[in-house]
Amino acid sequence: MKQPGIGSRQTGAPTGHVSCTPAPAAQLFEITVLDSTAEDGLGRWHTIGWGVDRVHADSIAESFVNRPVCPYDAAQIRHNGHLVGEHRRSAE
């Protein structure tokens, strides 16, 4: 089977590669949570996922601070690096 190398590929020619990347990052909302379970007692923010729109991201963030087992203290939503929302665990 003959396989041409990259050098023989024409500019703009299809490569057969199909992207599995989700929607452009500019449309995604980053969801981070405050994890305060570190041994040093300091809280650290960790990205747990992405929402495809603001409503989706809010729903995910809220579920992580209100879940019955091991809820996070807070969750933030960022869009293009800007903080657009925050959810905090209710004081009991």
C-alpha positions as CSV (number, residue, x, y, z in Angstrom):
1,M,0.0,0.0,0.0
2,K,1.5,3.3,-1.1
3,Q,1.2,6.2,1.5
4,P,2.4,9.6,0.4
5,G,4.3,11.6,3.0
6,I,3.4,15.0,4.2
7,G,5.6,16.7,1.7
8,S,3.6,15.3,-1.2
9,R,0.3,16.6,0.2
10,Q,-1.2,19.5,-1.6
11,T,-2.3,22.6,0.3
12,G,-6.0,22.5,1.0
13,A,-6.3,18.8,0.0
14,P,-8.5,16.7,2.4
15,T,-6.5,14.7,4.9
16,G,-9.3,12.3,6.0
17,H,-8.9,13.7,9.5
18,V,-12.2,14.4,11.3
19,S,-12.0,16.8,14.3
20,C,-13.4,15.6,17.6
21,T,-13.0,19.0,19.2
22,P,-16.2,20.4,20.6
23,A,-17.7,23.8,19.6
24,P,-15.1,26.6,19.4
25,A,-13.8,27.6,22.8
26,A,-15.3,31.0,22.5
27,Q,-18.7,29.5,22.9
28,L,-17.9,27.3,25.9
29,F,-18.3,28.2,29.6
30,E,-15.6,26.9,31.9
31,I,-16.8,25.4,35.2
32,T,-14.4,25.4,38.2
33,V,-14.9,24.3,41.8
34,L,-13.3,25.2,45.0
35,D,-11.8,22.1,46.6
36,S,-10.9,22.6,50.3
37,T,-10.0,19.0,51.1
38,A,-6.2,19.5,50.6
39,E,-4.0,18.4,53.5
40,D,-2.7,22.0,54.0
41,G,-6.3,23.3,54.4
42,L,-6.0,25.7,51.5
43,G,-8.7,25.8,48.9
44,R,-7.8,25.3,45.3
45,W,-9.8,25.9,42.1
46,H,-10.1,23.0,39.7
47,T,-11.7,22.9,36.2
48,I,-14.3,20.1,36.3
49,G,-15.9,20.7,32.8
50,W,-17.4,22.9,30.2
51,G,-20.9,24.0,29.5
52,V,-22.1,24.5,26.0
53,D,-24.1,27.6,27.0
54,R,-24.7,29.6,30.2
55,V,-27.8,27.7,31.3
56,H,-26.0,24.4,30.9
57,A,-22.9,25.6,32.9
58,D,-25.1,27.1,35.6
59,S,-26.9,23.8,36.0
60,I,-23.7,21.8,36.3
61,A,-22.1,24.3,38.7
62,E,-25.2,24.3,41.0
63,S,-25.4,20.5,41.1
64,F,-21.8,20.3,42.3
65,V,-22.4,22.7,45.3
66,N,-25.7,21.2,46.2
67,R,-25.0,17.5,45.8
68,P,-25.7,15.4,49.0
69,V,-22.3,13.7,49.1
70,C,-19.1,15.7,49.2
71,P,-20.4,19.1,47.9
72,Y,-17.9,21.7,46.9
73,D,-17.8,25.0,48.8
74,A,-18.2,27.1,45.6
75,A,-18.3,26.8,41.8
76,Q,-17.5,29.5,39.3
77,I,-18.4,29.9,35.6
78,R,-16.1,31.7,33.2
79,H,-16.6,32.7,29.6
80,N,-13.5,33.8,27.6
81,G,-11.7,34.1,30.9
82,H,-14.2,36.4,32.5
83,L,-16.2,35.4,35.6
84,V,-19.9,35.4,34.7
85,G,-21.4,33.5,37.6
86,E,-20.8,31.8,40.9
87,H,-22.7,29.3,43.1
88,R,-21.9,28.8,46.8
89,R,-22.9,26.0,49.1
90,S,-25.8,27.2,51.4
91,A,-24.8,27.7,55.1
92,E,-26.4,25.0,57.2
